[in-house]
């Protein structure tokens, strides 16, 4: 039967092509990297008061071990990881600053899952859940006889329906060619009052939308309005809906009634999700009630039930998609695949018996490096004979990978007065930055490829120019010799790094922050992010610098002056 389509294939072609082959970019120079420099296992040794590469190595081989099962929030692996941090905090001598005199602030995590019996029909066409469509959302929806309308190209205001035109309807968008799938997250804001929002043709991302979603059951911070559910339609669904149809224009309504029955189930996570919080009390009676906050996130993304060959993936990602999971849609060209095969063959020839299946995302750099760095810094500050004037509060946040959930909860429900926190220093992925890692961003016409002293700073002057200047001064005057890269802090940067880690949750309350990282790389969010690939000497140099900076901030005779734009705690983040 000939029918008027929701979306014409001609309208969808750009997004389908773009999902498989994003717009051409200048080829990056891939710097060959050394084979595994460190063993798969490392015997634990006692840690010292100093911040050393050996101490960091000991801690990270424990924290990012396979036994932690990838530390996904709400799982036994994350519970084991937070137990380890709390035990180390006690050993170091930190004052417990969690709930009820413990080191733990427990977060009311729950998981939300779409019931597979959910249904979607348009006229006489029934779409199958899981193959034709998947959905994500915060509420169940059961509607009949609603209209579907083509909303245009998401993010392109010249090719989108007018505000309010989708109210009471199901609005379906395409994405522009080469768009980052993160754009899907904001789809609900593009169709105010819509019953649901759809995105067409992103087959490769549909499995992610079928996963249970974690959220914080916190009535004190419920949004004023709940965004409509987002639906992803597969190419097969698009084919069913577009058969024999003429091209459509923005705002054209499908005359066939649509019926959506979206069912949700909600239950607590199996294991407690916990921030770990400890304090080194300041030495100045007048200033010890103020805090310099330091943090990293204690969670990662868990594991898969489909093991892959570790070394094959590592070489493939380094050559084909050096940004790791961020560029997961990229496919190898024949020339690239030939290069991968050659490098892998050479590696196997010189490293016999190295093939190994791997299914655990250990998160050694993300953010095992930040978590153990905070432990090392805490041990150093706790060991000082003369403590800093202000107190230092160390927070290992949970649920960063779920959407900054633990840092959101801590800043909404702080265990010390929120207005007593004068600054926050965040460490997330500080274990890499070698020349073969993907760091190279243009600065003054030159490209930084990474080096033993490389460090990215994000947000350092967004709220406090004074804090950002102090970061530079400490590096130079105390001879740390680090090379700062500010490229990722540029307004409108496509990677949106400023909004993607726990520091932002402090910034939204106008607490000055600095985010320290050595950047993304080919092992990001992959099973190959393991302790054996970390540059511990580099990380120790970074940690010694950040410890020095934290003490300087804690010893200031005044709080860092806030001279940046006033933030809305409940507003959305834009870099």
Secondary structure, DSSP 8 states (H G I E B T S, - for coil): -----SS-HHHHHHHHHHHHS-------------S--S-S--------SS--HHHHHHHHHHHTSGGGGGGBTTSHHHHHHHHHHHHHHHHHT-EE-SGGGSSEEEE-EEEEEE-TT-EEEETTEEE-BTTTEEEE-SS-EEEEEEEEEEEEEET-GGGB--TTTTTTSEEEEEE-TT--GGGGGGGGGGSTT-SEEEEES-GGGHHHHTS-EEEE--GGG--SS---EEEEE-HHHHHHHHTT-----TT-EEEEEEEEEE-EEEEE-SS-EEEEEEEE--S-TTTTTSEEEEEEE--B--EEEEEEEHHHHHHHHHHH-TTGGGGTT----HHHHHHHHHHHHHHHHHSTT---EEEE---IIIIIIHHHHHHHHHHHHHH-SS--SSEEEEEEES-GGGTSHHHHHHHHS-SS-GGGEEEEEEE-S-S---TTSS---EETTEE----TTEEEEESTTTS-HHHHHHHHHHHHHTT---EEE-GGGSTT-TT-GGGSSTHHHHHTTT--EEEEE----TTTTSTT--GGG--HHHHHHHHHHHHHHHHHHHH-SS-----S----TTS----
